[in-house]
Amino acid sequence: MAPGKGKLKIEIKKIEKQKARMVTFSKRRQGLFKKAQEYANITGSQIAVLVFSAAGNPYVHGSPSFDAVIDKFLSVNGGASSSGQVGVHHNEADVCRGFLMVLEDKIKRCRSAEDLSAVKAELEEVRVKVLQRLKHIEEDEFVTSLLNC
């Protein structure tokens, strides 16, 4: 018996055929989500993964759920310095942009008034959370400015 070659290293490059690229994206996305779930299971951590396809379609996975992890992220008040808080606020803005894109995608997929009503209710929940977070940030900045005087 001839010795095996083992695992061959495959060059990572863009797949030219669109259909093959879509299939690969789907399989790798599923693999990424599976690995994220395994990581969450063995470490007890909470994970959120947001992936956009080449067509701009968002795909999310979270443990325990994407929304729960993002809500926790948005509610964290790390007590960081003001420069650290700027970084946190920048990350929160990125997450909000991601939410907006997901909601826009849901709106595009709506086929009935019921679908739109469900998205409207979800959007209202997000609006309330954003307003609460904004109030919290403003209060933190006010307290920080008082402490720095």
Protein Blocks (a to p, Z undefined) as FASTA:
>chain_A
ZZdebjadddddddfblmlmmmmmmmmmmmmmmmmmmmmmmnopacddddddfkopacdd
ddfbfklmmmmmmmpcghpafklmmmmmmmmmmmmmmmmmmmmmmmmmpcbfklmmmmmm
mmmmmmmmmmmmmmmmmmmmmmmmmmmZZ
